[in-house]
Amino acid sequence: MAYTTIKKPSDYFNTKLYTGTGAELAITGVGFQPDWTWIKRRDAVANGGMFDNVRGATKLLSSSQTDGEQTLAQSLKSFDSDGFTLGTGTNGYVNTSGSTTVAWNWLASNTTASNTDGSITSTVSANTTSGFSIVKYTGNDTAGATVGHGLGAIPKVIIIKRYTDVRSWPVYHYSIGNGNKLYLDLNYASASSTNWNSTTPDSSVFTISEASDVNGGGGASDYIAYCFAEVKGFSKFGSYTANASTDGTFTYTGFKPAFLMIKSINLNEGWFMYDTKRSTYNVVENFLLAHGSNAEETSTANSVDILSNGFKIRTTDSRLNSSGSYIYMAFAEEPLVGDNPCTAR
């Protein structure tokens, strides 16, 4: 059975639902001051908005767009002790009057520090307890460059965006290895890549090539990276093999997932996001797309069960369970064992 030093996962990751007002709006009840907040409107077509404390509040990126960073003074205006404050703007995708919205929130360190572990000096906000760090660096167009991530553990997932330019979002996932890539903004299957310079990250740094998606030179070459190391009982990053059955594959995580994102490795299928705040009982059929502006959809063709110790696929659809392998990212609602062990839904 799983054991974790994190007794209350919502101290490090929490999902918050709210309805936009179009007026300045303080979102409270997150339980901590977020360092990374990913917001997605549910009831209408809208690109998601990502904000982090390293680039600063009001600095928007969207996982479904290749656009560079936008500074929107009336978007997410501040990270607060128990949540965040939204401004009056509607072009930030975050606070349209009457809009039902979800915000996924992660805690890093609430501070930043210079990191010189790599050949490129980085600015890092790292939480070694929860295995999450935000890393900002400037590319040097050099193959084999290294960047310090501050985790003190090997990251299994790294999501990078060149935020000063129009670029896609390359994703490293250890299940596809250091010679391949996926893109968070695209539904493409895994493809061979030199992005990671054929080098697996270690407990201090990740390695990048001179590819412009991860390490370009020149004036517009600033990058943000979201890095994740596994923490038993809190986070799990892995893969499962399809069985093309409605009695689908069960994947053990060692906790009841609060958030789950799934992507096919072999097929041109998208990034499907589930959470237990939007879907409070099984079967979970409500999903949003990381790579798309789509409103929230409900479909038995994309259904999963969230269980006390993992998740189980409940469809034969190619997006989750037709052939090949699928990667996932999962964060805990409750650990399987601990002071308050989780129960079934």
JOGILIN-V816054 format. One record per backbone hydrogen bond with DSSP energy under -1.0 kcal/mol. CO is the residue of the C=O (numbers start at 1). NH is the residue of the N-H. E is the energy in kcal/mol with one decimal. If there is no record, write none. Layout:
CO|NH|E ; CO|NH|E
This chain:
8|11|-2.3 ; 9|12|-2.4 ; 9|13|-2.1 ; 12|107|-2.3 ; 14|105|-2.2 ; 16|103|-2.5 ; 18|101|-2.7 ; 20|98|-2.8 ; 25|86|-3.3 ; 27|84|-1.8 ; 35|53|-2.3 ; 36|106|-2.4 ; 37|51|-2.3 ; 38|104|-2.8 ; 39|49|-2.7 ; 40|102|-2.4 ; 42|296|-2.7 ; 49|39|-3.3 ; 50|61|-1.7 ; 51|37|-2.7 ; 52|56|-2.0 ; 56|59|-1.3 ; 58|72|-2.9 ; 60|70|-2.3 ; 61|50|-3.6 ; 62|65|-1.5 ; 66|167|-2.1 ; 70|60|-3.2 ; 72|75|-1.8 ; 74|89|-1.5 ; 75|87|-3.4 ; 76|58|-1.7 ; 78|85|-2.2 ; 80|83|-1.2 ; 82|30|-2.2 ; 83|80|-2.6 ; 84|27|-3.3 ; 85|77|-2.2 ; 85|78|-1.2 ; 86|25|-2.3 ; 90|93|-1.1 ; 96|99|-2.2 ; 99|20|-2.9 ; 100|42|-3.3 ; 100|43|-1.0 ; 101|18|-2.2 ; 102|40|-2.7 ; 103|16|-2.9 ; 104|38|-2.7 ; 105|14|-2.0 ; 106|35|-2.8 ; 106|36|-1.7 ; 113|124|-3.0 ; 115|122|-2.5 ; 122|115|-3.3 ; 123|136|-2.7 ; 124|113|-2.0 ; 125|134|-2.4 ; 127|131|-1.2 ; 127|132|-1.7 ; 131|229|-2.6 ; 132|127|-2.8 ; 133|227|-2.8 ; 134|125|-2.2 ; 135|225|-2.7 ; 136|123|-2.6 ; 137|223|-3.1 ; 142|145|-1.4 ; 145|208|-2.7 ; 146|120|-2.4 ; 147|206|-2.1 ; 156|174|-2.5 ; 157|228|-2.5 ; 158|172|-3.0 ; 159|226|-2.7 ; 161|163|-1.1 ; 161|224|-2.2 ; 163|69|-3.5 ; 169|184|-2.7 ; 170|160|-2.3 ; 171|182|-1.3 ; 172|158|-2.2 ; 173|176|-2.1 ; 173|177|-1.1 ; 177|180|-1.1 ; 179|193|-2.4 ; 181|191|-2.1 ; 182|171|-2.9 ; 183|186|-1.3 ; 191|181|-2.2 ; 194|197|-2.4 ; 195|209|-2.2 ; 196|199|-1.9 ; 204|149|-2.0 ; 205|202|-2.6 ; 206|147|-2.4 ; 208|144|-1.2 ; 211|214|-1.5 ; 211|215|-2.9 ; 219|221|-1.0 ; 221|139|-3.2 ; 222|163|-1.1 ; 223|137|-1.9 ; 224|161|-2.4 ; 225|135|-2.9 ; 226|159|-2.3 ; 227|133|-2.1 ; 228|156|-2.9 ; 228|157|-1.6 ; 231|234|-2.6 ; 231|235|-2.6 ; 234|332|-2.4 ; 236|330|-2.1 ; 238|328|-2.2 ; 240|326|-2.4 ; 246|248|-1.3 ; 249|313|-2.1 ; 251|311|-2.0 ; 254|336|-1.8 ; 256|333|-3.7 ; 256|334|-1.1 ; 258|276|-1.8 ; 259|331|-1.9 ; 260|274|-2.9 ; 261|329|-2.0 ; 262|272|-2.6 ; 263|327|-2.8 ; 265|190|-3.1 ; 267|269|-2.2 ; 271|290|-1.7 ; 272|262|-2.2 ; 273|288|-1.7 ; 274|260|-2.5 ; 275|279|-1.2 ; 284|304|-1.9 ; 285|299|-1.7 ; 287|297|-2.3 ; 288|273|-3.0 ; 293|46|-2.5 ; 297|287|-2.5 ; 299|302|-1.4 ; 303|314|-2.4 ; 304|284|-3.2 ; 305|312|-2.1 ; 309|253|-2.5 ; 309|254|-1.7 ; 310|307|-2.8 ; 311|251|-3.1 ; 312|305|-2.9 ; 313|248|-1.5 ; 317|320|-1.6 ; 317|321|-3.5 ; 324|242|-2.7 ; 325|265|-2.8 ; 326|240|-2.1 ; 327|263|-2.2 ; 328|238|-1.0 ; 329|261|-2.4 ; 330|236|-2.2 ; 331|258|-3.6 ; 331|259|-1.6 ; 334|256|-2.5 ; 335|342|-1.8
